[in-house]
Amino acid sequence: MDNSFTAPALDVPLVVAVNGMVCAEAMDLIRSADTVVAAEHARFFPERLSLSRTGGTAPLSAAQALAAGLVDHIVPIVRLRHEAKLTVRGLAAERTLTPTTSSARSQPRE
């Protein structure tokens, strides 16, 4: 059984602000977002976590997630909400100017 999250089709861009740890279905949400803004301390677990304490994977830092293409912007925590709002406003302005707005991310939404 596939338990992965599938973001619903949206008529507007999806902007995600990350403050903390991202794993499981939240990683699927990150991958389906148009733009991801992360706090500097954010951590990302790209693989599903097991309930077992054996093995496991180390989380990616925000900088590593940026290098991997999971994150578009890294900001200090005190600016996270502000930067996410600026991103939303910028995308909204683009939509009013251009009826067909392309994704801000290099990867297409699925």
KADA-V923723 format. One record per pair of residues at least 24 apart in sequence whose C-alpha atoms are under 10 Angstrom apart, sorted by the first residue. I is the first residue (numbers start at 0). J is the second residue. If there is no record, write none. Layout:
<<I/J> <I/J>>
//
This chain:
<<3/27> <3/28> <3/47> <4/28> <4/31> <5/30> <5/31> <5/109> <6/30> <6/31> <6/32> <6/108> <6/109> <7/31> <7/109> <8/108> <8/109> <11/87> <11/90> <11/91> <11/94> <11/100> <11/102> <12/87> <12/90> <12/91> <12/94> <12/100> <12/101> <12/102> <12/103> <12/108> <13/87> <13/90> <13/102> <13/103> <13/108> <14/83> <14/84> <14/86> <14/87> <14/90> <14/103> <15/70> <15/83> <15/86> <15/87> <16/70> <16/72> <16/73> <16/79> <16/80> <16/81> <16/82> <16/83> <16/84> <17/41> <17/42> <17/43> <17/61> <17/70> <17/73> <17/76> <17/79> <17/80> <17/83> <18/42> <18/76> <18/79> <18/80> <19/43> <19/61> <19/76> <20/44> <20/58> <20/59> <20/60> <20/61> <21/45> <21/58> <21/59> <22/46> <22/47> <22/48> <22/58> <23/47> <23/48> <26/69> <29/69> <29/70> <30/68> <30/69> <30/70> <30/104> <30/106> <30/107> <30/108> <30/109> <31/69> <31/104> <31/106> <31/107> <31/108> <31/109> <32/69> <32/70> <32/102> <32/103> <32/104> <32/106> <32/107> <32/108> <32/109> <33/70> <33/71> <33/90> <33/101> <33/102> <33/103> <33/104> <33/105> <33/106> <33/107> <33/108> <34/69> <34/70> <34/71> <34/72> <34/83> <34/86> <34/87> <34/90> <34/102> <34/103> <34/104> <34/105> <35/65> <35/68> <35/69> <35/70> <35/71> <35/72> <35/73> <35/83> <35/86> <35/103> <35/104> <36/61> <36/65> <36/69> <36/70> <36/71> <36/72> <36/73> <36/74> <36/79> <36/80> <36/82> <36/83> <36/86> <37/61> <37/62> <37/64> <37/65> <37/69> <37/70> <37/71> <37/72> <37/73> <37/74> <37/75> <37/76> <37/78> <37/79> <37/80> <37/82> <37/83> <38/62> <38/72> <38/73> <38/74> <38/75> <38/76> <38/77> <38/78> <38/79> <38/80> <39/72> <39/73> <39/74> <39/75> <39/76> <39/79> <40/73> <40/74> <40/75> <40/76> <41/73> <41/76> <43/69> <43/70> <45/69> <68/104> <68/105> <68/106> <69/104> <69/106> <70/104> <71/103> <71/104> <71/105>>
//
